[in-house]
Amino acid sequence: MFVGRKMFAVLDRTGELVVKLPHERVQELIRSKVGRGWSPGGGSPLKEYVAISFAHQKEWPGFAREARAHMGGQS
């Protein structure tokens, strides 16, 4: 999913929802074990991306809206 040409959410090859959020929010989700750090190539995780596990799929729409709002505020 994109805002203009900027991606804010995607399903990765494992079936998890990946969203772009502020670094602090990503860290919060990782600490709470709702998500894990994410990297498109398997290297070091990108600081503003988090993969939300399938176990939390009922919450995915809310995370997608949160990521869309975050990206909509960026220029």
N, C-alpha and C positions, 0 to 999 in steps of 0.2 A: 504494500500500500504506500502511496506517495502523496506528498504535498508538493505540487509542482514537480520538480525533478529530484526532490529529497525523499528518501525512504524513511518511513517511520515505523513500519511493521512488516514482517515477513514470516512465513512458516519455513523453518530450516529443514534440512534433510532428515532430521530425527523426529520431525512432527511437532516440535515445540514452537510456540509463538515467540518471536524475537521482536522486541520493541526498543526504540531509542528514547531514552529518558535522561534527565539530568544525572550527573555522576553520583550525587548524594542519594538520589532515589534508587539508582541501580544498586548501590552498596547496601541500602536498607533492605531491598528485596533479596539480595544474596544472604545477608545476615539472618533474615527470617526464614531462609530456606524455601522461599517461594520461587526463586529463580537462581540461575547460575550465570557466571560470566560467559560471554559469547564472543567468538572470533570466526569470521567466515572461512578462514583457511586452516583453522586448528592451531594457530600460534597463540601469542599472548592475547587475552581477552581485550576487546575494545571497551574503553572506560564508560561510554555512554550507551552501551547495548547490554540487554539482559535477555536470557532465554527463560521463558516461563514454562514450567513443566506441564505436561498433559494432565497431571493430577489436578491442576488448577484451571482447567479449560473453561469451567463455568464463569471464571473471572476474566477470561480473555477479552470480551467486549469492553470491559471497563479499562483494562490496560491499553487496548488499542485506542480508545477515546483519549486517555491520558497522554499517550505518545503523540496522537494527532494534535492535541491542544499544545503540547510542548513544541512541536515542529512548526505549528502555525504561527507561533510567536517569534520565530527566528527569521532573520532576513538573509 
